[in-house]
Amino acid sequence: MHYLDASKGDEILQDLVAIIMENRTYLSEVDGAIGDGDHGINMAKGFRQCGEAIDGQSLSLAKGLGKLASVLMGSIGGSMGPLYGSLFLGMATTVKDKEIVDPQTFGDMLAGGLASLQDISDAQVGDKCLLDTLVPAVEAYQAALVDGADFAGALERMRQSAEQGKESTRDLVSKIGRSARLGERSRGHLDAGAVSCCLLLTQLADSTEARLQPRAA
């Protein structure tokens, strides 16, 4: 059995900040095909502010995620601030007071984030949005544990499903947001929210796996 030391939250959050900053231009290019073209700009603004706010601090995973949620809700324009803010707030709440995160707790954290997001959104899988990445990734992680996978194995299933979910949006017709006005013309393009969600989940998996520690028998 492996676990994550929950005191490493600041390190994991800085990794999430870095992946968004590195892909700022790409995210706006994806968004520009069927949207406003500002997804990368807005996401980078929020994540940069979070990175600056936690720089030099030692934070638990719960406090780091909570800080990220607070900054995103207050700094990202449009719908993405509340959506991602709710996602990370739900995750933070689930791991509050946890000193270690074992595979089941990590799955609960993912489910808590998803439930929190769905509390403020009626969007569904198939609408061409970030849920097309998030929902199958969360379900795949939990299914992997049921199948007997270890922590690293479940994280890999999450990564694979996030990628597949992201790619699925290319063939979808948008049903929500500005891109929905394009109808069939939105088909053939990735959804920017699905792309950023895939980047974040993949980095979360990578950062978590890199810090897993064996638990004494």
ROMARNU-321782 format. One record per residue (C-alpha): residue number from 1; residue in three letters; x, y, z. Coordinates in nm, 2 decimals. Layout:
// residues N
+-----+---------+--------+--------+--------+
! num ! residuo !      u !      v !      w !
+-----+---------+--------+--------+--------+
! NUM !     ALA !      X !      Y !      Z !
...
+-----+---------+--------+--------+--------+
END
This chain:
// residues 217
+-----+---------+--------+--------+--------+
! num ! residuo !      u !      v !      w !
+-----+---------+--------+--------+--------+
!   1 !     MET !   0.00 !   0.00 !   0.00 !
!   2 !     HIS !   0.13 !   0.34 !  -0.09 !
!   3 !     TYR !   0.01 !   0.68 !   0.03 !
!   4 !     LEU !   0.06 !   1.05 !  -0.03 !
!   5 !     ASP !   0.19 !   1.27 !   0.25 !
!   6 !     ALA !  -0.08 !   1.54 !   0.26 !
!   7 !     SER !   0.17 !   1.80 !   0.38 !
!   8 !     LYS !   0.31 !   1.82 !   0.03 !
!   9 !     GLY !   0.02 !   2.03 !  -0.09 !
!  10 !     ASP !   0.23 !   2.34 !  -0.19 !
!  11 !     GLU !   0.45 !   2.13 !  -0.41 !
!  12 !     ILE !   0.16 !   1.97 !  -0.59 !
!  13 !     LEU !  -0.02 !   2.31 !  -0.63 !
!  14 !     GLN !   0.30 !   2.46 !  -0.78 !
!  15 !     ASP !   0.31 !   2.18 !  -1.04 !
!  16 !     LEU !  -0.05 !   2.26 !  -1.14 !
!  17 !     VAL !   0.04 !   2.62 !  -1.17 !
!  18 !     ALA !   0.33 !   2.53 !  -1.39 !
!  19 !     ILE !   0.14 !   2.31 !  -1.63 !
!  20 !     ILE !  -0.12 !   2.58 !  -1.69 !
!  21 !     MET !   0.14 !   2.85 !  -1.74 !
!  22 !     GLU !   0.33 !   2.63 !  -1.98 !
!  23 !     ASN !   0.02 !   2.57 !  -2.19 !
!  24 !     ARG !  -0.12 !   2.92 !  -2.18 !
!  25 !     THR !  -0.09 !   2.99 !  -2.55 !
!  26 !     TYR !  -0.20 !   2.64 !  -2.65 !
!  27 !     LEU !  -0.52 !   2.67 !  -2.44 !
!  28 !     SER !  -0.61 !   3.00 !  -2.60 !
!  29 !     GLU !  -0.54 !   2.86 !  -2.95 !
!  30 !     VAL !  -0.78 !   2.57 !  -2.88 !
!  31 !     ASP !  -1.04 !   2.81 !  -2.75 !
!  32 !     GLY !  -0.99 !   3.04 !  -3.04 !
!  33 !     ALA !  -1.12 !   2.78 !  -3.28 !
!  34 !     ILE !  -1.48 !   2.79 !  -3.15 !
!  35 !     GLY !  -1.48 !   3.03 !  -2.86 !
!  36 !     ASP !  -1.34 !   3.36 !  -2.73 !
!  37 !     GLY !  -0.98 !   3.25 !  -2.75 !
!  38 !     ASP !  -0.91 !   3.37 !  -2.40 !
!  39 !     HIS !  -0.92 !   3.04 !  -2.20 !
!  40 !     GLY !  -0.54 !   3.03 !  -2.17 !
!  41 !     ILE !  -0.52 !   3.39 !  -2.06 !
!  42 !     ASN !  -0.79 !   3.36 !  -1.80 !
!  43 !     MET !  -0.66 !   3.03 !  -1.66 !
!  44 !     ALA !  -0.30 !   3.16 !  -1.65 !
!  45 !     LYS !  -0.41 !   3.47 !  -1.47 !
!  46 !     GLY !  -0.58 !   3.26 !  -1.19 !
!  47 !     PHE !  -0.31 !   3.00 !  -1.16 !
!  48 !     ARG !  -0.03 !   3.26 !  -1.16 !
!  49 !     GLN !  -0.20 !   3.45 !  -0.88 !
!  50 !     CYS !  -0.23 !   3.13 !  -0.68 !
!  51 !     GLY !   0.13 !   3.04 !  -0.74 !
!  52 !     GLU !   0.23 !   3.39 !  -0.61 !
!  53 !     ALA !   0.00 !   3.36 !  -0.31 !
!  54 !     ILE !   0.15 !   3.03 !  -0.20 !
!  55 !     ASP !   0.51 !   3.09 !  -0.29 !
!  56 !     GLY !   0.74 !   3.01 !  -0.01 !
!  57 !     GLN !   0.47 !   2.86 !   0.21 !
!  58 !     SER !   0.44 !   2.51 !   0.34 !
!  59 !     LEU !   0.07 !   2.40 !   0.29 !
!  60 !     SER !  -0.13 !   2.09 !   0.33 !
!  61 !     LEU !  -0.30 !   1.95 !   0.02 !
!  62 !     ALA !  -0.64 !   2.08 !   0.16 !
!  63 !     LYS !  -0.51 !   2.43 !   0.22 !
!  64 !     GLY !  -0.34 !   2.45 !  -0.11 !
!  65 !     LEU !  -0.65 !   2.33 !  -0.30 !
!  66 !     GLY !  -0.86 !   2.57 !  -0.09 !
!  67 !     LYS !  -0.63 !   2.86 !  -0.18 !
!  68 !     LEU !  -0.65 !   2.77 !  -0.55 !
!  69 !     ALA !  -1.03 !   2.75 !  -0.53 !
!  70 !     SER !  -1.05 !   3.09 !  -0.37 !
!  71 !     VAL !  -0.82 !   3.26 !  -0.62 !
!  72 !     LEU !  -0.99 !   3.11 !  -0.92 !
!  73 !     MET !  -1.34 !   3.21 !  -0.81 !
!  74 !     GLY !  -1.22 !   3.56 !  -0.76 !
!  75 !     SER !  -1.00 !   3.61 !  -1.07 !
!  76 !     ILE !  -1.11 !   3.41 !  -1.37 !
!  77 !     GLY !  -1.38 !   3.57 !  -1.59 !
!  78 !     GLY !  -1.67 !   3.38 !  -1.74 !
!  79 !     SER !  -1.79 !   3.04 !  -1.62 !
!  80 !     MET !  -1.45 !   2.88 !  -1.57 !
!  81 !     GLY !  -1.38 !   3.06 !  -1.24 !
!  82 !     PRO !  -1.68 !   2.92 !  -1.05 !
!  83 !     LEU !  -1.65 !   2.58 !  -1.22 !
!  84 !     TYR !  -1.29 !   2.52 !  -1.15 !
!  85 !     GLY !  -1.32 !   2.70 !  -0.81 !
!  86 !     SER !  -1.60 !   2.46 !  -0.71 !
!  87 !     LEU !  -1.40 !   2.16 !  -0.83 !
!  88 !     PHE !  -1.10 !   2.24 !  -0.62 !
!  89 !     LEU !  -1.30 !   2.35 !  -0.32 !
!  90 !     GLY !  -1.48 !   2.02 !  -0.32 !
!  91 !     MET !  -1.15 !   1.84 !  -0.34 !
!  92 !     ALA !  -1.01 !   2.05 !  -0.05 !
!  93 !     THR !  -1.31 !   1.99 !   0.17 !
!  94 !     THR !  -1.28 !   1.61 !   0.12 !
!  95 !     VAL !  -0.92 !   1.59 !   0.23 !
!  96 !     LYS !  -0.96 !   1.85 !   0.51 !
!  97 !     ASP !  -0.76 !   1.74 !   0.82 !
!  98 !     LYS !  -0.62 !   1.44 !   0.64 !
!  99 !     GLU !  -0.25 !   1.38 !   0.72 !
! 100 !     ILE !  -0.21 !   1.11 !   0.46 !
! 101 !     VAL !  -0.40 !   1.04 !   0.13 !
! 102 !     ASP !  -0.44 !   0.67 !   0.05 !
! 103 !     PRO !  -0.59 !   0.54 !  -0.28 !
! 104 !     GLN !  -0.95 !   0.55 !  -0.14 !
! 105 !     THR !  -0.91 !   0.90 !   0.00 !
! 106 !     PHE !  -0.77 !   1.02 !  -0.33 !
! 107 !     GLY !  -1.08 !   0.87 !  -0.51 !
! 108 !     ASP !  -1.31 !   1.04 !  -0.25 !
! 109 !     MET !  -1.12 !   1.37 !  -0.32 !
! 110 !     LEU !  -1.19 !   1.34 !  -0.69 !
! 111 !     ALA !  -1.56 !   1.25 !  -0.63 !
! 112 !     GLY !  -1.60 !   1.54 !  -0.39 !
! 113 !     GLY !  -1.46 !   1.78 !  -0.65 !
! 114 !     LEU !  -1.69 !   1.65 !  -0.92 !
! 115 !     ALA !  -2.00 !   1.66 !  -0.69 !
! 116 !     SER !  -1.91 !   2.02 !  -0.59 !
! 117 !     LEU !  -1.89 !   2.13 !  -0.96 !
! 118 !     GLN !  -2.21 !   1.95 !  -1.05 !
! 119 !     ASP !  -2.38 !   2.14 !  -0.77 !
! 120 !     ILE !  -2.35 !   2.46 !  -0.97 !
! 121 !     SER !  -2.38 !   2.33 !  -1.32 !
! 122 !     ASP !  -2.64 !   2.14 !  -1.52 !
! 123 !     ALA !  -2.38 !   2.04 !  -1.78 !
! 124 !     GLN !  -2.36 !   1.67 !  -1.88 !
! 125 !     VAL !  -2.11 !   1.44 !  -2.04 !
! 126 !     GLY !  -2.16 !   1.49 !  -2.42 !
! 127 !     ASP !  -2.22 !   1.86 !  -2.40 !
! 128 !     LYS !  -1.86 !   1.93 !  -2.51 !
! 129 !     CYS !  -1.72 !   2.07 !  -2.19 !
! 130 !     LEU !  -1.47 !   1.99 !  -1.92 !
! 131 !     LEU !  -1.71 !   1.72 !  -1.78 !
! 132 !     ASP !  -1.63 !   1.51 !  -2.08 !
! 133 !     THR !  -1.28 !   1.48 !  -1.94 !
! 134 !     LEU !  -1.35 !   1.49 !  -1.57 !
! 135 !     VAL !  -1.64 !   1.24 !  -1.53 !
! 136 !     PRO !  -1.48 !   0.94 !  -1.71 !
! 137 !     ALA !  -1.14 !   1.01 !  -1.54 !
! 138 !     VAL !  -1.30 !   1.00 !  -1.19 !
! 139 !     GLU !  -1.50 !   0.69 !  -1.28 !
! 140 !     ALA !  -1.20 !   0.52 !  -1.43 !
! 141 !     TYR !  -0.99 !   0.59 !  -1.11 !
! 142 !     GLN !  -1.26 !   0.44 !  -0.89 !
! 143 !     ALA !  -1.32 !   0.15 !  -1.12 !
! 144 !     ALA !  -0.95 !   0.07 !  -1.11 !
! 145 !     LEU !  -0.96 !   0.04 !  -0.73 !
! 146 !     VAL !  -1.25 !  -0.19 !  -0.75 !
! 147 !     ASP !  -1.06 !  -0.40 !  -1.00 !
! 148 !     GLY !  -0.77 !  -0.43 !  -0.75 !
! 149 !     ALA !  -0.53 !  -0.17 !  -0.89 !
! 150 !     ASP !  -0.28 !  -0.01 !  -0.67 !
! 151 !     PHE !  -0.25 !   0.37 !  -0.63 !
! 152 !     ALA !  -0.02 !   0.41 !  -0.93 !
! 153 !     GLY !  -0.23 !   0.18 !  -1.14 !
! 154 !     ALA !  -0.54 !   0.38 !  -1.06 !
! 155 !     LEU !  -0.37 !   0.70 !  -1.14 !
! 156 !     GLU !  -0.27 !   0.56 !  -1.48 !
! 157 !     ARG !  -0.63 !   0.46 !  -1.55 !
! 158 !     MET !  -0.73 !   0.82 !  -1.46 !
! 159 !     ARG !  -0.47 !   0.96 !  -1.70 !
! 160 !     GLN !  -0.58 !   0.74 !  -1.99 !
! 161 !     SER !  -0.95 !   0.82 !  -1.94 !
! 162 !     ALA !  -0.89 !   1.19 !  -1.91 !
! 163 !     GLU !  -0.70 !   1.18 !  -2.24 !
! 164 !     GLN !  -0.98 !   0.98 !  -2.41 !
! 165 !     GLY !  -1.24 !   1.21 !  -2.27 !
! 166 !     LYS !  -1.06 !   1.51 !  -2.39 !
! 167 !     GLU !  -1.03 !   1.37 !  -2.74 !
! 168 !     SER !  -1.40 !   1.27 !  -2.74 !
! 169 !     THR !  -1.49 !   1.64 !  -2.75 !
! 170 !     ARG !  -1.35 !   1.67 !  -3.10 !
! 171 !     ASP !  -1.64 !   1.48 !  -3.25 !
! 172 !     LEU !  -1.91 !   1.64 !  -3.03 !
! 173 !     VAL !  -2.14 !   1.93 !  -3.12 !
! 174 !     SER !  -2.13 !   2.19 !  -2.85 !
! 175 !     LYS !  -2.45 !   2.23 !  -2.64 !
! 176 !     ILE !  -2.34 !   2.49 !  -2.39 !
! 177 !     GLY !  -2.15 !   2.82 !  -2.38 !
! 178 !     ARG !  -2.06 !   3.05 !  -2.66 !
! 179 !     SER !  -1.95 !   2.77 !  -2.89 !
! 180 !     ALA !  -2.31 !   2.62 !  -2.89 !
! 181 !     ARG !  -2.41 !   2.90 !  -3.13 !
! 182 !     LEU !  -2.19 !   2.74 !  -3.39 !
! 183 !     GLY !  -2.39 !   2.42 !  -3.39 !
! 184 !     GLU !  -2.24 !   2.16 !  -3.63 !
! 185 !     ARG !  -1.95 !   2.40 !  -3.70 !
! 186 !     SER !  -1.82 !   2.32 !  -3.35 !
! 187 !     ARG !  -1.76 !   1.96 !  -3.45 !
! 188 !     GLY !  -1.41 !   1.88 !  -3.54 !
! 189 !     HIS !  -1.25 !   2.09 !  -3.26 !
! 190 !     LEU !  -1.14 !   2.01 !  -2.91 !
! 191 !     ASP !  -1.32 !   2.19 !  -2.62 !
! 192 !     ALA !  -1.08 !   2.42 !  -2.43 !
! 193 !     GLY !  -1.22 !   2.33 !  -2.09 !
! 194 !     ALA !  -1.18 !   1.96 !  -2.16 !
! 195 !     VAL !  -0.82 !   2.03 !  -2.26 !
! 196 !     SER !  -0.73 !   2.23 !  -1.95 !
! 197 !     CYS !  -0.91 !   1.97 !  -1.73 !
! 198 !     CYS !  -0.70 !   1.69 !  -1.90 !
! 199 !     LEU !  -0.38 !   1.89 !  -1.84 !
! 200 !     LEU !  -0.47 !   1.94 !  -1.47 !
! 201 !     LEU !  -0.57 !   1.58 !  -1.40 !
! 202 !     THR !  -0.27 !   1.44 !  -1.58 !
! 203 !     GLN !  -0.04 !   1.67 !  -1.38 !
! 204 !     LEU !  -0.22 !   1.59 !  -1.06 !
! 205 !     ALA !  -0.16 !   1.22 !  -1.13 !
! 206 !     ASP !   0.20 !   1.27 !  -1.22 !
! 207 !     SER !   0.27 !   1.49 !  -0.91 !
! 208 !     THR !   0.09 !   1.25 !  -0.68 !
! 209 !     GLU !   0.27 !   0.94 !  -0.82 !
! 210 !     ALA !   0.61 !   1.10 !  -0.79 !
! 211 !     ARG !   0.55 !   1.16 !  -0.42 !
! 212 !     LEU !   0.40 !   0.82 !  -0.32 !
! 213 !     GLN !   0.55 !   0.65 !  -0.02 !
! 214 !     PRO !   0.53 !   0.29 !   0.09 !
! 215 !     ARG !   0.33 !   0.23 !   0.40 !
! 216 !     ALA !   0.47 !   0.01 !   0.66 !
! 217 !     ALA !   0.30 !  -0.33 !   0.69 !
+-----+---------+--------+--------+--------+
END
